[in-house]
């Protein structure tokens, strides 16, 4: 989080295009934790910029404040939820609350409340002047512009007032702000005493901020507020200028101000990208990626050429061996050759009688307690290449052990026609070359 520079121009306001050096400012510099690092009263822009430079600060967020009476608070009751539709309907929703041509007014959208959206309206030409006044500072960039009274800490269910010399800034818990002359606070007491909602309330809290000196000077106005009946007045003394109170409230989110820098006056596009410091590294990475991509594409093309050459050589060898085969191509030559090899392997001569008897006898000798396993008859079919043995055993497991031993030797062995008897089991063992 960057440093924040809160700047409040002092009247009379100079023309930024004609005499920018004549403008004086009150200012406060906050660090990332909200602590005040520097401040000044009635200083020029050059002096503020020098202070930032001497402290080696750069890219400080500048928060400009304009008088509260420069911007009008409005409420827009718009049922839409999408921002695009809200902005389209905004001028029509607040047109009756503004006393000038709506086309000459800049509207800034705030947060949504139960009554509608909070809206700030300011004359476009005045908004352009303020943007010019706060733009182009050395070591700082414009981040937001707020009506100064809108930054006051809000008092729940009532009003907050900040005494500022001859003027007073006011804000309600609904976010409505205004600026009046301090001497007129007593006349404004009955307005403050009106409940902020239709609910019947016995008391309306009012918090008055000011230095000890200003609170003493405005005792008559404060007494009038206290005698208004519903108002419960609480005094809060501040040690320094009101600007520090506004900056403190903004940092700790004690209010809900509306940033006037929206729409055509938005400063977001002008903000420095957080990736700016990484641009050289990003450029090198992009160049490396392009080079690597080129190498990969080149290698891919090279290997593709080699694969095509190898396939062509393989097909040349196959054509020499099988000149009459026109259906085989590079895509299926491997599958065709594997099929031919399987066909050759499966088409060999079957095992003869002697071979089958040798394997059967060998496995018979390996059966545990083979004396209980007897051969009743042996038949051999040359056409089928099968040896059929009628066997008898005390248990089926003996016959199964013989069959499994033959299967492990790569022969095809099956037991069929099994009959369980009281003396054991008998069946037919069929052995073939597999």
C-alpha positions as CSV (number, residue, x, y, z in Angstrom):
1,X,0.0,0.0,0.0
2,X,1.5,3.4,-1.0
3,X,1.8,6.7,0.8
4,X,-1.2,9.0,0.6
5,X,-1.1,12.7,0.3
6,X,-4.3,14.5,1.3
7,X,-4.5,18.0,-0.3
8,X,-7.0,20.6,0.4
9,X,-6.8,23.9,-1.5
10,X,-7.5,27.1,0.4
11,X,-9.6,30.0,-0.9
12,X,-9.3,32.1,-3.0
13,X,-8.9,29.4,-5.6
14,X,-6.4,30.2,-8.4
15,X,-6.9,29.3,-12.0
16,X,-4.8,26.2,-12.6
17,X,-4.3,27.2,-16.2
18,X,-3.2,30.8,-15.5
19,X,-1.6,31.1,-12.0
20,X,-1.1,27.6,-10.6
21,X,1.7,28.8,-8.3
22,X,-0.6,31.2,-6.5
23,X,-2.7,28.4,-5.1
24,X,-2.1,27.5,-1.4
25,X,-2.9,24.2,0.2
26,X,-3.3,22.5,3.6
27,X,-1.9,19.0,3.3
28,X,-1.2,15.8,5.2
29,X,1.0,12.9,4.3
30,X,0.1,9.4,5.6
31,X,2.1,6.3,5.5
32,X,0.7,2.8,4.7
33,X,-0.4,2.3,8.3
34,X,-2.3,5.7,8.4
35,X,0.2,7.5,10.6
36,X,1.0,11.2,9.8
37,X,4.5,11.6,8.4
38,X,4.3,15.3,7.4
39,X,1.8,18.1,7.2
40,X,1.6,21.7,6.4
41,X,-0.7,24.8,6.3
42,X,-0.9,27.3,3.5
43,X,2.0,25.8,1.5
44,X,2.5,26.0,-2.3
45,X,2.6,23.0,-4.6
46,X,6.4,23.4,-5.1
47,X,7.0,23.2,-1.4
48,X,4.9,20.0,-1.1
49,X,6.6,18.4,-4.0
50,X,10.0,19.3,-2.5
51,X,9.0,17.6,0.7
52,X,8.1,14.4,-1.2
53,X,11.4,14.5,-3.1
54,X,13.5,15.1,0.0
55,X,11.9,12.0,1.6
56,X,12.7,9.9,-1.5
57,X,9.0,9.3,-2.0
58,X,7.6,8.6,-5.5
59,X,4.3,7.5,-6.9
60,X,2.4,8.8,-3.8
61,X,-1.4,8.6,-4.1
62,X,-2.8,12.1,-4.2
63,X,-6.3,12.6,-2.7
64,X,-7.8,16.0,-3.6
65,X,-10.6,17.6,-1.6
66,X,-13.0,20.2,-2.9
67,X,-15.4,22.4,-1.0
68,X,-18.6,20.5,0.0
69,X,-20.8,23.0,-1.8
70,X,-19.1,22.3,-5.1
71,X,-20.8,18.9,-5.3
72,X,-24.5,18.1,-4.6
73,X,-25.6,15.0,-2.8
74,X,-28.4,13.1,-4.5
75,X,-30.2,9.7,-4.2
76,X,-31.0,7.6,-7.2
77,X,-33.7,4.9,-6.8
78,X,-32.7,2.5,-9.6
79,X,-33.9,-1.1,-9.5
80,X,-31.3,-2.4,-11.9
81,X,-28.3,-4.4,-10.7
82,X,-25.9,-4.3,-13.6
83,X,-23.6,-1.3,-13.5
84,X,-24.1,-0.6,-17.2
85,X,-27.9,-0.2,-16.9
86,X,-27.5,1.8,-13.6
87,X,-25.2,4.3,-15.4
88,X,-27.6,4.6,-18.3
89,X,-30.6,5.4,-16.0
90,X,-28.6,7.6,-13.6
91,X,-29.2,11.0,-15.3
92,X,-33.0,10.4,-15.4
93,X,-33.1,9.3,-11.8
94,X,-31.6,12.5,-10.4
95,X,-32.6,15.1,-13.0
96,X,-35.3,16.6,-10.8
97,X,-32.9,17.0,-7.9
98,X,-30.5,19.2,-9.9
99,X,-31.2,22.8,-10.7
100,X,-29.3,23.0,-14.0
101,X,-29.2,21.2,-17.3
102,X,-28.3,17.6,-16.6
103,X,-26.1,17.5,-19.7
104,X,-23.7,20.0,-18.0
105,X,-23.4,17.9,-14.8
106,X,-20.9,15.2,-14.0
107,X,-22.5,12.4,-12.0
108,X,-20.5,10.1,-9.7
109,X,-22.0,6.9,-8.4
110,X,-21.6,5.9,-4.8
111,X,-22.7,2.9,-2.7
112,X,-26.2,1.5,-2.6
113,X,-28.4,2.0,0.4
114,X,-31.9,1.0,1.3
115,X,-33.2,4.3,-0.2
116,X,-31.2,4.0,-3.4
117,X,-27.7,4.8,-4.7
118,X,-25.7,7.7,-3.3
119,X,-24.8,10.1,-6.1
120,X,-22.5,13.2,-6.2
121,X,-23.3,15.8,-8.9
122,X,-20.8,18.5,-9.9
123,X,-20.7,21.0,-12.8
124,X,-18.5,19.6,-15.6
125,X,-16.5,22.7,-16.1
126,X,-15.7,22.9,-12.3
127,X,-14.8,19.3,-12.3
128,X,-12.3,19.8,-15.2
129,X,-10.7,22.7,-13.2
130,X,-10.3,20.5,-10.1
131,X,-8.8,17.6,-12.1
132,X,-6.3,20.1,-13.7
133,X,-5.5,21.5,-10.3
134,X,-4.6,18.1,-8.8
135,X,-3.0,16.5,-11.9
136,X,0.6,16.5,-13.0
137,X,2.3,16.7,-9.5
138,X,5.8,15.5,-9.2
139,X,6.3,12.4,-7.0
140,X,2.5,12.0,-6.8
141,X,-0.4,10.9,-9.0
142,X,-4.0,11.7,-8.7
143,X,-6.0,8.9,-7.1
144,X,-9.3,10.4,-6.1
145,X,-11.2,13.7,-5.5
146,X,-13.8,13.9,-2.8
147,X,-16.1,16.7,-1.5
148,X,-14.4,17.5,1.8
149,X,-17.5,17.3,4.0
150,X,-18.1,13.7,2.7
151,X,-15.0,12.5,4.4
152,X,-16.3,13.4,7.9
153,X,-16.7,10.4,10.3
154,X,-20.4,9.5,10.3
155,X,-22.4,9.5,13.5
156,X,-24.8,6.6,13.6
157,X,-28.4,7.8,13.6
158,X,-27.5,11.4,13.5
159,X,-25.1,14.1,12.2
160,X,-21.4,15.0,12.4
161,X,-20.3,18.6,12.3
162,X,-16.7,19.9,12.0
163,X,-16.0,23.5,12.8
164,X,-13.6,25.0,10.3
165,X,-13.2,28.7,11.0
166,X,-16.0,30.7,9.5
167,X,-17.5,27.5,7.9
168,X,-18.8,24.3,9.2
169,X,-18.9,20.9,7.4
170,X,-21.9,18.6,8.1
171,X,-22.7,14.9,7.2
172,X,-25.6,12.7,8.1
173,X,-25.5,8.9,8.6
174,X,-27.2,8.6,5.2
175,X,-24.1,10.1,3.7
176,X,-25.7,13.5,2.9
177,X,-23.1,16.3,3.2
178,X,-23.2,20.1,3.1
179,X,-21.2,23.1,4.1
180,X,-22.7,26.2,5.8
181,X,-21.4,29.2,7.7
182,X,-20.7,28.5,11.3
183,X,-22.9,31.3,12.5
184,X,-25.9,29.7,10.9
185,X,-25.6,26.4,12.9
186,X,-28.3,27.6,15.3
187,X,-30.7,28.3,12.5
188,X,-30.0,24.8,11.2
189,X,-30.8,23.1,14.5
190,X,-34.4,22.3,13.6
191,X,-33.3,20.6,10.4
192,X,-30.9,18.5,12.3
193,X,-33.6,17.5,14.8
194,X,-35.7,15.9,12.1
195,X,-35.3,12.1,12.4
196,X,-33.3,10.5,9.6
197,X,-36.1,8.1,8.9
198,X,-39.9,7.7,9.5
199,X,-39.2,5.9,12.8
200,X,-40.2,7.7,15.9
201,X,-37.0,8.5,17.8
202,X,-36.6,10.5,21.0
203,X,-33.0,11.6,20.4
204,X,-30.9,12.6,17.4
205,X,-27.1,12.4,18.2
206,X,-24.9,15.1,17.0
207,X,-21.1,15.0,17.2
208,X,-19.3,18.4,16.9
209,X,-15.5,18.3,16.0
210,X,-13.3,21.3,16.4
211,X,-10.2,22.7,18.1
212,X,-10.6,23.9,21.7
213,X,-10.4,27.5,20.4
214,X,-13.2,27.0,17.9
215,X,-15.4,25.2,20.3
216,X,-15.1,28.1,22.7
217,X,-15.8,30.7,19.9
218,X,-19.0,28.8,18.8
219,X,-20.5,28.3,22.3
220,X,-23.6,30.3,21.3
221,X,-24.3,28.2,18.3
222,X,-23.6,25.0,20.2
223,X,-26.0,26.2,22.9
224,X,-28.7,26.7,20.3
225,X,-28.2,23.1,19.1
226,X,-28.5,21.8,22.6
227,X,-31.7,23.6,23.1
228,X,-33.3,22.2,20.0
229,X,-35.0,19.4,22.0
230,X,-34.2,16.2,20.2
231,X,-30.5,16.9,19.6
232,X,-28.0,15.2,21.9
233,X,-24.8,17.1,21.3
234,X,-21.3,15.6,21.9
235,X,-18.2,17.7,21.6
236,X,-14.9,16.1,20.3
237,X,-11.8,18.3,20.5
238,X,-9.2,17.9,17.8
239,X,-5.6,19.0,18.2
240,X,-4.7,20.0,14.7
241,X,-6.5,21.1,11.5
242,X,-9.7,19.5,10.3
243,X,-7.9,18.1,7.3
244,X,-6.2,15.5,9.6
245,X,-9.6,14.5,10.9
246,X,-10.8,13.9,7.3
247,X,-7.7,12.0,6.4
248,X,-8.0,9.8,9.5
249,X,-11.6,9.0,8.8
250,X,-10.9,8.2,5.2
251,X,-8.0,5.8,6.1
252,X,-10.1,4.0,8.7
253,X,-13.2,3.9,6.6
254,X,-15.3,5.9,9.0
255,X,-17.3,7.4,6.2
256,X,-18.5,6.4,2.7
257,X,-17.4,9.3,0.4
258,X,-18.0,9.3,-3.4
259,X,-15.0,9.5,-5.6
260,X,-15.7,12.2,-8.2
261,X,-13.0,10.7,-10.5
262,X,-15.4,8.5,-12.5
263,X,-16.4,8.1,-16.1
264,X,-14.6,10.6,-18.4
265,X,-12.7,11.9,-15.4
266,X,-11.5,8.5,-14.3
267,X,-7.8,8.3,-13.4
268,X,-7.6,4.5,-13.4
269,X,-6.2,4.4,-16.9
270,X,-3.5,6.8,-16.0
271,X,-2.2,4.8,-13.0
272,X,1.2,3.2,-13.1
273,X,1.0,-0.5,-13.6
274,X,2.3,-2.5,-10.7
275,X,4.2,-4.6,-13.4
276,X,6.1,-1.6,-14.6
277,X,9.3,-2.6,-12.6
278,X,9.1,-6.0,-14.1
279,X,8.8,-4.9,-17.7
280,X,12.5,-5.6,-18.6
281,X,12.3,-9.1,-17.2
282,X,8.9,-9.7,-19.0
283,X,10.5,-8.5,-22.2
284,X,13.4,-10.9,-21.8
285,X,11.0,-13.8,-20.9
286,X,8.9,-13.0,-24.0
287,X,11.9,-13.0,-26.2
288,X,13.1,-16.3,-24.8
289,X,9.6,-17.7,-25.3
290,X,9.6,-16.7,-28.9
291,X,13.1,-18.1,-29.5
292,X,12.2,-21.4,-27.7
293,X,9.0,-21.6,-29.7
294,X,10.9,-21.2,-32.9
295,X,13.4,-23.9,-31.9
296,X,10.6,-26.3,-31.0
297,X,8.8,-25.6,-34.3
298,X,12.1,-26.2,-36.1
299,X,12.8,-29.4,-34.3
300,X,9.3,-30.6,-34.9
301,X,9.6,-29.9,-38.6
302,X,13.0,-31.7,-38.7
303,X,11.7,-34.8,-36.9
304,X,8.6,-34.8,-39.1
305,X,10.8,-34.9,-42.1
306,X,12.8,-37.7,-40.7
307,X,9.7,-39.7,-39.8
308,X,8.4,-39.3,-43.4
309,X,11.7,-40.5,-44.7
310,X,11.7,-43.5,-42.4
311,X,8.1,-44.4,-43.4
312,X,9.0,-44.1,-47.1
313,X,12.0,-46.5,-46.6
314,X,9.9,-49.0,-44.7
315,X,7.2,-49.0,-47.4
316,X,10.0,-49.5,-50.0
317,X,11.2,-52.6,-48.2
318,X,7.6,-53.9,-47.9
319,X,6.9,-53.3,-51.6
320,X,10.0,-55.3,-52.5
321,X,8.7,-58.2,-50.4
322,X,5.0,-58.0,-51.3
323,X,4.8,-56.3,-54.7
324,X,1.2,-57.3,-55.3
325,X,-0.1,-55.8,-52.1
326,X,-1.7,-52.4,-53.0
327,X,-3.9,-52.0,-49.9
328,X,-1.1,-51.6,-47.3
329,X,0.2,-48.1,-46.7
330,X,2.5,-46.4,-44.2
331,X,-0.3,-46.0,-41.7
332,X,-1.2,-49.7,-41.4
333,X,2.0,-51.5,-42.5
334,X,2.9,-52.3,-38.9
335,X,-0.5,-53.8,-38.2
336,X,-0.5,-55.8,-41.4
337,X,3.0,-57.3,-40.7
338,X,2.1,-58.2,-37.1
339,X,-1.1,-59.9,-38.4
340,X,0.9,-61.9,-40.9
341,X,3.4,-63.0,-38.2
342,X,0.6,-64.1,-35.9
343,X,-0.9,-66.0,-38.8
344,X,2.4,-67.7,-39.5
345,X,2.9,-68.6,-35.8
346,X,-0.6,-70.0,-35.4
347,X,-0.4,-72.0,-38.6
348,X,2.5,-74.3,-37.6
349,X,2.2,-78.0,-37.1
350,X,0.3,-79.3,-34.1
351,X,1.9,-81.4,-31.4
352,X,1.9,-85.1,-32.2
353,X,1.0,-88.1,-30.0
354,X,4.5,-88.8,-28.7
355,X,4.9,-85.1,-27.7
356,X,1.6,-84.9,-25.9
357,X,2.2,-88.2,-24.1
358,X,5.6,-87.1,-23.0
359,X,4.3,-83.9,-21.5
360,X,1.3,-85.7,-19.9
361,X,3.5,-88.4,-18.4
362,X,6.0,-85.8,-17.1
363,X,3.2,-83.8,-15.4
364,X,1.7,-87.1,-14.0
365,X,5.0,-87.8,-12.2
366,X,4.9,-84.4,-10.6
367,X,1.4,-84.8,-9.1
368,X,1.6,-85.4,-5.3
369,X,0.4,-89.0,-4.4
370,X,0.0,-89.8,-8.1
371,X,-0.7,-93.4,-7.3
372,X,-4.3,-92.4,-6.6
373,X,-4.5,-91.0,-10.2
374,X,-5.0,-93.7,-12.9
375,X,-5.5,-93.6,-16.6
376,X,-8.3,-95.9,-17.8
377,X,-8.0,-95.2,-21.5
378,X,-6.0,-93.0,-23.9
379,X,-7.2,-91.9,-27.4
380,X,-5.4,-89.6,-29.9
381,X,-7.1,-87.8,-32.8
382,X,-4.5,-86.8,-35.5
383,X,-7.0,-84.6,-37.3
384,X,-7.7,-82.6,-34.3
385,X,-4.3,-82.9,-32.7
386,X,-5.9,-83.9,-29.4
387,X,-5.0,-86.5,-26.7
388,X,-8.0,-87.7,-24.7
389,X,-7.4,-89.5,-21.4
390,X,-10.1,-91.0,-19.2
391,X,-8.7,-90.6,-15.7
392,X,-9.8,-91.5,-12.2
393,X,-8.6,-90.0,-8.9
394,X,-9.5,-90.0,-5.3
395,X,-10.3,-86.3,-5.5
396,X,-10.9,-83.8,-8.3
397,X,-7.9,-81.8,-7.1
398,X,-5.5,-84.5,-8.4
399,X,-7.0,-84.1,-11.9
400,X,-6.9,-80.3,-11.6
401,X,-3.2,-80.4,-10.6
402,X,-2.4,-82.5,-13.7
403,X,-4.4,-80.1,-15.9
404,X,-2.7,-77.0,-14.4
405,X,0.8,-78.5,-14.9
406,X,0.1,-79.1,-18.6
407,X,-1.3,-75.5,-19.0
408,X,1.9,-74.1,-17.5
409,X,3.9,-75.9,-20.2
410,X,2.0,-74.0,-22.9
411,X,-0.5,-76.8,-23.8
412,X,-4.2,-76.5,-24.0
413,X,-5.7,-78.8,-21.2
414,X,-9.3,-79.2,-20.3
415,X,-11.2,-81.5,-18.0
416,X,-14.7,-82.5,-19.0
417,X,-17.4,-85.0,-18.1
418,X,-16.5,-85.0,-14.5
419,X,-18.4,-87.5,-12.3
420,X,-18.1,-87.6,-8.5
421,X,-18.4,-91.0,-7.0
422,X,-18.1,-92.5,-3.5
423,X,-14.7,-93.8,-4.3
424,X,-13.5,-90.5,-5.9
425,X,-13.9,-88.7,-9.2
426,X,-13.5,-89.6,-12.9
427,X,-13.4,-87.4,-15.9
428,X,-12.0,-86.8,-19.4
429,X,-8.7,-84.9,-19.9
430,X,-8.3,-83.3,-23.3
431,X,-4.7,-82.1,-24.2
432,X,-3.8,-80.2,-27.4
433,X,-0.8,-78.3,-28.7
434,X,-2.2,-74.8,-27.5
